[in-house]
Amino acid sequence: GNTCELTSVKVLGAGCKSCHEQYEYVKTAMKTMNIPIEVEYITDMEKVMVYGAMSMPAIVVNEKIVFMGKVLKVADVEKLFHKLGF
């Protein structure tokens, strides 16, 4: 099939409330979708800069930023992952 392999998911944040919410939403979405991957929450600005995130929170899938700048609710995270082919 054309399904890509989902190997890593990270949420980049500055430790703010909405960033933490995004982390929780992504974790929930992945449970719902039965994706057995540990979501990483990165708040270390030096590491965040490596990804080139201009605004927080950001969602990183397989080391690429796929969304940033606002919090995606659980259903929207699922939609995003489906759109990416997972």
C-alpha positions as CSV (number, residue, x, y, z in Angstrom):
1,G,0.0,0.0,0.0
2,N,1.0,3.6,0.0
3,T,0.9,4.0,3.8
4,C,4.1,5.6,5.0
5,E,5.7,4.2,8.1
6,L,5.2,6.4,11.1
7,T,8.4,6.3,13.1
8,S,8.4,9.3,15.3
9,V,6.1,12.0,16.6
10,K,7.1,15.0,18.6
11,V,5.4,18.0,19.9
12,L,7.6,21.1,20.2
13,G,6.6,23.7,22.8
14,A,7.8,26.4,25.0
15,G,6.3,24.7,28.0
16,C,3.1,26.8,27.8
17,K,-0.3,25.6,28.6
18,S,-1.5,25.3,25.0
19,C,1.7,23.4,24.1
20,H,1.1,20.9,26.8
21,E,-2.5,20.6,25.6
22,Q,-1.3,19.8,22.1
23,Y,1.0,17.1,23.5
24,E,-2.0,15.5,25.3
25,Y,-4.2,15.8,22.2
26,V,-1.6,14.1,20.0
27,K,-1.2,11.3,22.5
28,T,-4.9,10.8,22.7
29,A,-5.3,10.8,18.9
30,M,-2.6,8.2,18.5
31,K,-4.2,6.0,21.1
32,T,-7.5,6.3,19.2
33,M,-5.7,5.4,16.0
34,N,-3.9,2.5,17.6
35,I,-0.5,3.9,16.7
36,P,2.0,2.4,19.2
37,I,4.4,5.3,19.3
38,E,5.7,7.2,22.2
39,V,5.0,10.9,21.6
40,E,8.0,13.1,22.6
41,Y,7.4,16.5,24.2
42,I,10.3,18.8,23.5
43,T,10.6,22.1,25.4
44,D,14.3,22.6,25.1
45,M,14.6,25.7,22.9
46,E,17.9,24.6,21.4
47,K,16.3,21.3,20.2
48,V,13.2,23.2,19.0
49,M,15.4,25.5,16.9
50,V,16.9,22.5,15.1
51,Y,13.5,21.8,13.6
52,G,13.1,25.5,12.6
53,A,9.7,25.9,14.3
54,M,8.7,29.6,14.0
55,S,5.7,29.3,16.2
56,M,4.5,27.0,19.0
57,P,3.1,24.5,19.4
58,A,4.5,22.5,16.5
59,I,3.9,18.9,15.6
60,V,6.8,17.0,14.1
61,V,6.2,13.7,12.3
62,N,9.2,11.6,11.2
63,E,11.5,14.6,11.9
64,K,9.5,17.1,9.8
65,I,7.2,19.8,11.0
66,V,3.7,19.0,9.8
67,F,1.8,21.6,11.7
68,M,2.5,24.7,13.8
69,G,1.2,27.8,15.3
70,K,-2.1,26.6,16.9
71,V,-3.5,23.8,18.9
72,L,-5.1,21.0,17.0
73,K,-7.9,19.2,18.8
74,V,-7.8,15.4,18.9
75,A,-10.1,14.9,15.8
76,D,-8.0,17.4,13.8
77,V,-4.8,15.6,14.8
78,E,-6.4,12.4,13.5
79,K,-7.4,14.2,10.2
80,L,-3.8,15.5,9.8
81,F,-2.3,12.0,10.3
82,H,-4.8,10.5,7.8
83,K,-3.9,13.3,5.3
84,L,-0.2,12.4,5.8
85,G,-1.1,8.8,4.9
86,F,-1.0,7.1,8.4
